[in-house]
Amino acid sequence: MLNVMKQNSLKSVTIIDNPMNNHSDFETNVTCANKLIEKGNWDEAYQYLKTSVKMDPHYAQGYNHLGIYYTRNKKYTEAINKFKKALQVDFALLEAHYNLASVYMLRKEYNMALPHFKEVVIAKPDDYETYYLMGLCCAYQDTIIDAESLFYESLRLKPDYIPAALSLSKLLIKNNDCANAKNILLYALKNDTSIPEVHYLLGIIYKIQKKYLRAMKHLRETLLIDKNNTEAYNLLGECCVESDMDKQAEAFFVMATKLDVSNLSAMHNLGKLYFNQKKYHDAICFMEKSLDTYEAIHSINSILSETTHTDEIAPIYNLLGHCYKMTENPIRARTVWKKSLAINPQQQGIIDALESLPQPSRLHKRVSLVIN
């Protein structure tokens, strides 16, 4: 099956000499197009495909190949039209169903993709990969029960299929079904110990279960394979805090924030660690510097994508305000708490903390104009 998401498994063959001599002949056009496609020369094959479907409007595979050509060039509207045309000619052409669904997935039109993936699995009920893709479509649409069923079916057909195992495990963890998620991941780990995502998810599960030493073991395995996994460093730090290993926790949080200055969770965790250790000035210095960097990046991103602040940054402003309060700097505490409330006004605790601060004295006294 030649399609837009799976690799072309056809073998390359020698192209005939001077193919343009018989360019008007339908069979010659089809042969030349196929040979060029086998060699990956889609741009050269395009003219032959275009001529072929013009000569024979019932050449379904030609429309399918044209759809692939347009998909490769990110002309998705044209690709969809060609795949639809192929299915009008031959509705049983599975490649066209699969490719059309794949393009709909690229466009995040998941409800449009599902019926065409369904046609594939009806004809090929052992196609574990297509069941997995259907599960993704359902997951993206938040139809979680359907997504779980489809991922389970994919794994039933191929128990060692890692993409389905990871996706299903994430859904199960999200739904607090850590026991089943752990079983799936341990089976995957038994077959292949070199997949960082498996170790990472096991680390999350053991952390949820408060088995911190086991969690740290898998998170360290994650970093041995993927040394730039910021969240693994952050979770390691959280496990260390729970295990009274503050020094190690600090090192992990620092590494997480160095790798990703926009990791708000790691930023908050390190600031909170300093606060709990009563290192208020260290907390202030770190958070102020981190927030400056974050806000600069956010400002640029807002211009480019028109995004706004998320609620995730409010707890950092809150913590920073408490640090200023502990260092007897109510003016700065007031400033950062007001920033927090501007992001999320529904924070009664911060409103109360703000009201508890001493009121700022009037900066200027009224000058009397009466001359003695």
C-alpha positions, 0 to 999 in steps of 0.5 A: 500500500502506497500512502502518505504516512507509511514508507514506500516499500516498493523496490526501485527499478530502472527507468526506460530510456527516453520515456518522452518518446511515447508520452501520449500513450496511457500505459507508457505514462502510467509505467513512467510515473510508477517507476519515478515514484518508486525512485522517489521522484514525485516532481518528475512523476507529476506530469505523467500522472496528470496526463494519465488521469486526463487520458483515462478519468477512471484511473483511480490510482492516478488520482491517489498518487496525485493526492500524495504529490499534493500532500508532499507539497503541503497543498492539502486542499488539492490533495483532498480533492484528488483522494476524493476523486479516486474514491469516486472512481473506486470506493474500495481503494484502501490507499485513498481512504487511508491517505484522505484520513491522514490528510484530515488528521494533518488538518486536525479534522479528526471527525472527517478522518475517522470514517475513512480509517474505518473503511480500512479496518473493515477491509483489513481487521488486523491493521493495528496501526490504523486502529491506533490512528483512530484512537488518536483521532478520538483522543484529540476529540476527547471521546476518551472511552472510544480512544481507549477501546481503539488503543486496546484493540491495536495492542490486542493485535500487536501487543508490543506496539509501542505507540499504542502502549504509550498513548493508552498509558497516558489516558489511563494515568489521566483517568487515575488507572495507574495499575493498568497503565503500569502493567502495559508499560512493564510489558513494553519495558520487558520487550525493549528497555531503551524507550525513554517514554516508557521509563518516564511514564513509569516514573510518573506512576511510581511518583503518584503511588509515592514510591519515590525511589522506584520513580527516581530509578525510572526517571534517571533511566529516562535521562540516560537515554534522553538527557534533555528531558526537562520534565524528567529533571523536574519530577526527579527534583519533586521526588527528592523533596519528598525524600528529604533530599533537598540538595539533590532536588535543588540540582535537578530543579536548576537543570530543568530551568536551564534546559527550559526557561519557560518551565513554570513548574520547575521555576515554582518548585525551586522558588518554593524549595528556597522559601521553605529553607528560608532562603528568601533572598535566593528565591527572590533573585532566582524568580525575578531573573527567571520571570524577566526571561519568561516575560521577554519570551512571552512578549515575543510570542504574544506578538507572533501568535497573539497568546496571553498569560496562562494561569500557570504563572500566577502561583510564581507571582504569589510565591514571589510576593510572599518572599518579599513580605518575609524580607519586609518589602511590602511595596514589591509584594504588593506589585507582584500580587497585583500582577497575579490578580490581573491574571486570575482575579479569583484568588481570595487568599492573595486578596486577603494577603494584599489587604494585610499589607501595610498601606503605602504612606502618602508620598507627598504632603500638601504644601500650604500656600499661606505665608506666615 
